[in-house]
């Protein structure tokens, strides 16, 4: 007897979102009625030229910014109109953010940087330290935990930033040009890490100009002029299709 396939659970649901900015006397339409769903466990790359709206969309998905129209549902909850405190709490506990520039605290060690979000979430110090050590080991930096950012390579700093993004066990990892500051070989190593995180169950949404990173995703959403113009499911890893 065959069992019916259950559709994947929708983690994020952006519904007709619009975002406008004023640049001098001009109104810039960054997003023009974009709708997209992200299922739990997806690995999605958002691509497009500069100014296509991809980073704006990523910021709406992570409650970093709010739409002017439309709404974003995260785990079934409308996050479009959260106040600053609620948006900060959501990002702290449910969303991991990784940027092109690593934004590590220069005076803190790698270990202390990873512990920081856990301290903000009120986790006891011993538990913070144990989890930070575990995460640095996961990203291959157990031996560098006492180094400050200035003592780490760009690739090592980005891996610390990924570990920090994972600190509070988020449901979603959002990354904006995560390989943008890295050379090809270091970028490839980071791509491998992101694929491993996704294989371990983390939902990943990335904005990228990096063709190799886009091709490593399961799905590629292409944007132009504030709209989605293509949404392609790629063949799974190992497929001959």
C-alpha positions in Angstrom: 0.0 0.0 0.0 1.4 3.4 -1.0 1.1 6.3 1.4 0.3 9.8 0.0 3.2 12.2 0.0 2.7 15.0 2.5 3.6 18.4 1.0 6.6 20.0 2.6 5.9 22.4 5.5 6.0 26.0 4.5 8.5 27.9 6.7 8.3 31.3 5.0 5.5 32.7 2.9 5.9 36.2 1.3 2.7 37.4 -0.2 2.6 40.2 -2.7 5.3 42.2 -0.9 6.2 45.6 -2.0 9.1 47.8 -0.8 9.7 51.4 -1.9 12.6 53.8 -1.0 13.0 57.4 -1.6 16.3 58.4 -3.2 16.3 62.2 -3.3 13.2 63.2 -5.4 12.9 59.7 -6.8 10.8 56.8 -5.5 12.7 53.5 -6.0 10.5 50.4 -6.3 12.8 47.8 -4.8 10.1 45.1 -4.8 7.0 45.0 -6.9 4.4 42.5 -5.6 6.8 39.6 -5.0 5.3 36.3 -3.7 7.5 33.3 -2.8 7.3 30.3 -0.4 10.2 28.6 1.2 9.6 25.1 2.6 11.3 23.9 5.7 14.5 22.2 4.6 14.9 24.2 1.4 18.2 25.4 0.1 17.3 28.4 -2.1 19.6 30.9 -3.9 18.3 34.3 -4.9 20.2 35.7 -7.9 20.0 38.8 -10.1 21.8 41.9 -11.0 22.6 44.6 -8.5 19.4 46.6 -7.8 17.1 43.7 -8.7 15.6 43.5 -5.2 17.2 40.3 -4.0 18.8 41.7 -0.8 15.6 43.7 0.0 13.6 40.5 -0.3 16.1 38.7 2.0 15.8 41.4 4.6 12.0 41.1 4.6 12.2 37.3 5.0 14.3 37.8 8.1 12.3 40.7 9.7 15.3 43.0 9.2 13.0 45.3 7.3 9.2 45.5 6.8 7.2 45.6 3.5 5.2 48.7 2.5 2.5 46.3 1.2 1.8 42.6 1.4 2.9 40.4 4.2 5.5 37.8 5.3 4.5 34.7 7.3 7.2 33.0 9.3 6.2 29.6 10.8 2.6 30.8 10.2 3.1 34.1 12.1 2.7 37.4 10.3 6.1 39.1 10.9 5.4 42.1 8.5 4.4 44.6 11.2 6.5 43.5 14.3 7.7 46.3 16.6 11.5 46.6 17.0 11.6 44.5 20.2 9.6 41.6 18.7 11.6 41.7 15.4 14.9 41.6 17.4 13.7 38.7 19.5 12.6 36.8 16.3 16.0 37.3 14.7 17.8 36.4 17.8 16.1 33.1 18.4 14.7 31.9 15.0 16.9 33.4 12.3 20.6 33.2 11.7 22.1 36.0 9.6 25.4 35.9 7.6 26.6 38.9 5.6 29.4 39.5 3.0 31.4 41.5 5.6 31.7 39.4 8.7 30.7 41.9 11.3 32.7 40.1 14.1 33.6 42.0 17.2 37.3 42.8 16.8 38.1 42.8 20.5 36.5 39.4 21.1 38.0 35.9 20.4 36.3 33.6 18.0 34.8 31.7 20.9 33.5 35.0 22.5 32.0 36.1 19.2 30.0 32.9 18.9 28.9 33.1 22.5 27.5 36.6 22.1 24.0 35.8 20.8 23.6 33.2 23.4 24.4 35.7 26.1 21.7 38.0 24.6 19.3 35.1 24.7 20.0 34.6 28.4 21.8 31.2 28.2 23.9 30.3 31.2 27.6 30.9 30.7 28.8 27.3 30.9 26.2 26.2 28.4 27.2 29.1 26.1 30.8 28.1 26.2 30.1 24.4 25.5 27.8 25.2 22.6 30.2 27.7 21.1 33.1 25.2 21.3 30.8 22.6 19.6 29.9 25.0 16.8 33.5 26.1 16.2 34.4 22.4 15.9 31.5 21.9 13.5 32.9 24.7 11.2 36.5 23.3 11.5 37.9 26.0 13.8 38.2 24.3 17.2 41.9 25.1 17.2 41.3 28.8 16.5 38.8 29.5 19.3 41.1 31.9 21.2 42.1 33.9 18.1 40.7 37.4 17.5 39.3 38.3 14.0 42.5 40.1 13.0 44.4 36.8 13.5 42.1 34.9 11.2 41.9 34.6 7.4 38.8 35.9 5.6 37.5 32.3 5.2 38.0 31.6 8.9 36.2 34.8 9.9 33.3 33.9 7.7 33.1 30.4 9.3 33.1 32.1 12.7 30.2 34.3 11.4 28.3 31.1 10.4 28.9 29.5 13.8 27.6 32.7 15.4 24.5 32.6 13.2 23.9 29.1 14.4 24.3 29.9 18.1 20.6 29.9 19.1 19.7 27.0 16.9 17.7 29.0 14.3 15.0 27.5 12.0 16.4 29.6 9.1 19.8 30.7 7.9 19.8 33.8 5.7 23.1 34.7 3.9 23.7 37.9 1.8 26.7 37.4 -0.5 28.5 35.1 1.9 31.3 34.3 -0.5 31.6 37.9 -1.8 34.8 38.6 0.2 36.4 35.2 -0.3 38.7 33.7 -3.0 37.4 30.8 -5.1 38.9 28.0 -3.0 37.8 29.5 0.3 34.4 30.2 -1.2 34.1 26.6 -2.3 34.9 25.4 1.3 32.1 27.7 2.6 29.7 26.3 0.0 30.5 22.8 1.3 29.8 24.0 4.9 26.4 25.5 3.9 25.5 22.3 2.0 26.3 20.2 5.1 24.2 22.5 7.3 21.3 22.1 4.9 21.8 18.3 4.8 21.6 18.4 8.6 18.1 20.0 8.3 18.7 23.7 8.3 16.6 25.8 5.9 19.0 28.1 3.9 18.2 31.1 1.8 21.1 32.9 0.1 21.6 36.0 -2.0 24.5 35.6 -4.3 26.4 36.7 -7.5 28.5 33.5 -7.1 27.5 31.1 -9.9 29.1 28.1 -8.0 27.1 29.0 -4.9 23.9 29.3 -6.8 24.4 26.0 -8.5 25.0 24.3 -5.1 21.4 25.2 -4.1 18.4 23.0 -4.7 16.4 26.0 -6.1 17.3 29.2 -7.8 15.0 32.2 -7.7 16.0 34.8 -10.3 15.0 38.5 -9.9 15.0 41.5 -12.1 13.6 45.0 -11.5 11.9 44.1 -8.2 10.1 41.0 -9.6 10.8 37.3 -9.7 11.3 36.3 -13.3 12.3 32.6 -12.9 12.0 30.0 -10.1 13.9 26.8 -11.0 14.3 23.6 -9.0 17.7 22.2 -9.7 18.5 18.4 -9.9 19.3 17.1 -6.5 23.0 16.4 -5.7 24.0 13.1 -7.2 21.2 13.1 -9.8 21.9 12.3 -13.4 18.9 14.3 -14.6 
